[in-house]
């Protein structure tokens, strides 16, 4: 027996990096949040596991922009980010997009989905795409952005290969025609 009758549990002997590797297999943010509450070592393991992830999807999760921004900030290897609206309780605003755009990984993202995010406007989208200069795939369908965002995307995302814009209510007819007829 150890000090004062306590024995160290086997899992407590695991190094933080091994815990982080184990936590990579947990996709539920609820479970990760619970794991991070166990002790400081587990909290650090969860944080490191987020840093190793190349893909994050908030689709279907109840989360606000602040929580999403904190998670993205820890995900320094992130390449793909899905913050599309697949759950009515999840809605990011321009403020949330602004906070997400401050994460160091944003310039390395190759894919972002904002599908159905009706709470964002040109202000948030322009802020995000002005820093996401490595984007190759973007889904902004089902949003209420205008030509201003589309021009910002064309200007700031030179590597863009695929941009889904179906269901954008505020895009002008002239801009839509220029997309079809020209390379924007």
Legacy VTK file of the C-alpha trace (Angstrom):
# vtk DataFile Version 3.0
C-alpha trace
ASCII
DATASET POLYDATA
POINTS 184 float
0.000 0.000 0.000
1.048 3.542 -0.685
0.958 6.603 1.519
-2.046 6.748 3.870
-3.457 3.507 2.494
-3.902 4.762 -1.076
-2.587 2.891 -4.047
-2.004 4.624 -7.321
-4.478 3.387 -9.918
-2.931 1.837 -13.000
-4.442 4.473 -15.286
-2.829 7.227 -13.216
0.560 5.837 -14.243
-0.086 6.517 -17.924
1.890 9.411 -19.375
-0.081 12.406 -20.643
0.894 11.699 -24.267
-0.573 8.204 -24.068
-3.761 9.585 -22.519
-3.922 12.110 -25.379
-3.628 9.272 -27.892
-6.450 7.384 -26.159
-8.640 10.509 -26.113
-8.204 10.831 -29.899
-10.626 7.924 -30.227
-13.377 9.794 -28.380
-15.477 11.824 -30.804
-18.104 13.013 -28.346
-17.374 16.480 -26.971
-19.574 15.626 -23.994
-17.358 12.666 -23.147
-14.196 14.716 -23.685
-15.544 17.420 -21.386
-16.278 14.810 -18.725
-12.803 13.298 -19.129
-11.176 16.710 -18.779
-12.953 17.117 -15.447
-11.408 14.006 -13.882
-8.072 15.587 -12.954
-5.414 17.974 -14.258
-3.534 15.201 -16.036
-6.635 14.121 -17.933
-7.473 17.746 -18.755
-4.023 18.118 -20.300
-4.508 14.807 -22.153
-7.790 16.059 -23.635
-6.162 19.363 -24.631
-3.289 17.548 -26.348
-5.675 15.172 -28.113
-7.503 18.169 -29.576
-4.172 19.514 -30.777
-3.515 16.328 -32.718
-6.846 16.266 -34.531
-6.904 17.163 -38.207
-10.693 17.181 -38.468
-13.384 18.602 -36.182
-17.129 18.552 -36.661
-19.528 20.457 -34.447
-22.489 19.357 -36.569
-25.258 18.146 -34.295
-23.675 19.364 -31.059
-25.109 21.867 -28.618
-22.332 24.401 -28.474
-22.008 28.158 -28.696
-19.385 30.200 -30.510
-17.236 30.696 -27.411
-16.985 26.965 -26.694
-16.310 26.166 -30.355
-13.590 28.839 -30.491
-11.870 27.416 -27.401
-11.821 23.934 -28.913
-10.555 25.181 -32.296
-7.824 27.192 -30.530
-6.467 23.955 -29.015
-6.647 22.079 -32.335
-3.399 23.386 -33.809
-3.127 20.630 -36.486
-6.656 21.197 -37.753
-7.220 20.911 -41.523
-10.999 20.364 -41.750
-13.662 22.231 -39.770
-17.378 21.497 -39.988
-19.538 23.976 -38.098
-22.592 23.407 -40.227
-26.044 23.518 -38.717
-27.382 20.031 -38.342
-29.001 20.699 -34.990
-31.376 23.551 -34.295
-29.782 24.279 -30.933
-26.358 24.985 -32.453
-25.969 28.395 -34.014
-22.760 30.336 -34.391
-22.897 34.086 -34.866
-20.440 36.559 -36.361
-18.842 36.927 -32.929
-18.232 33.167 -32.804
-16.708 33.172 -36.294
-14.503 36.092 -35.285
-13.242 34.169 -32.230
-12.678 31.047 -34.321
-10.754 33.110 -36.904
-8.232 34.065 -34.182
-7.051 30.448 -33.785
-3.569 29.761 -35.131
-4.751 26.786 -37.178
-7.125 28.815 -39.369
-4.482 29.679 -41.956
-3.848 25.935 -42.446
-7.474 24.866 -42.881
-8.189 23.247 -46.229
-11.914 22.671 -45.673
-14.665 24.621 -43.886
-18.395 23.970 -43.869
-20.776 26.700 -42.724
-23.813 25.056 -44.320
-27.085 26.387 -42.940
-25.494 28.831 -40.507
-28.133 31.522 -40.852
-26.812 33.432 -37.840
-23.671 34.577 -39.647
-23.440 37.549 -41.955
-20.850 38.921 -44.331
-18.971 40.384 -41.363
-18.201 36.984 -39.824
-17.575 35.155 -43.085
-15.210 37.837 -44.393
-13.272 37.778 -41.117
-12.926 33.991 -41.310
-11.968 33.658 -44.982
-9.501 36.539 -44.796
-7.418 34.324 -42.498
-8.209 30.928 -44.040
-5.897 31.400 -46.998
-5.221 27.672 -47.568
-8.871 26.795 -48.186
-9.536 24.310 -50.946
-13.123 23.360 -50.069
-15.818 25.664 -48.692
-19.510 25.046 -48.102
-21.492 28.227 -47.470
-24.795 26.952 -48.811
-27.968 27.825 -46.948
-26.573 31.030 -45.484
-27.730 34.618 -45.881
-24.432 36.099 -46.987
-24.202 38.495 -49.930
-21.889 39.133 -52.837
-19.493 40.876 -50.414
-18.570 37.536 -48.820
-18.275 35.852 -52.186
-15.885 38.527 -53.436
-13.839 38.184 -50.218
-13.655 34.427 -50.763
-12.482 34.931 -54.340
-9.899 37.463 -53.186
-8.529 35.623 -50.121
-8.702 31.951 -51.058
-6.483 31.431 -54.117
-6.295 27.641 -53.611
-10.075 27.169 -53.551
-11.116 24.202 -55.713
-14.697 23.681 -54.576
-17.199 26.186 -53.184
-20.765 25.089 -52.491
-23.084 28.083 -52.663
-26.500 26.523 -53.259
-29.272 28.046 -51.203
-27.622 31.430 -50.678
-30.628 33.697 -50.599
-28.873 37.048 -50.862
-26.539 36.410 -53.828
-27.274 38.685 -56.753
-28.207 37.287 -60.134
-25.277 39.109 -61.738
-22.752 37.555 -59.381
-24.225 34.090 -59.916
-23.890 34.516 -63.665
-20.280 35.683 -63.322
-19.521 32.544 -61.291
-20.937 30.350 -64.006
-19.266 32.164 -66.874
-15.934 33.290 -65.386
-13.274 32.060 -63.036
-13.865 34.125 -59.902
LINES 1 185
184 0 1 2 3 4 5 6 7 8 9 10 11 12 13 14 15 16 17 18 19 20 21 22 23 24 25 26 27 28 29 30 31 32 33 34 35 36 37 38 39 40 41 42 43 44 45 46 47 48 49 50 51 52 53 54 55 56 57 58 59 60 61 62 63 64 65 66 67 68 69 70 71 72 73 74 75 76 77 78 79 80 81 82 83 84 85 86 87 88 89 90 91 92 93 94 95 96 97 98 99 100 101 102 103 104 105 106 107 108 109 110 111 112 113 114 115 116 117 118 119 120 121 122 123 124 125 126 127 128 129 130 131 132 133 134 135 136 137 138 139 140 141 142 143 144 145 146 147 148 149 150 151 152 153 154 155 156 157 158 159 160 161 162 163 164 165 166 167 168 169 170 171 172 173 174 175 176 177 178 179 180 181 182 183
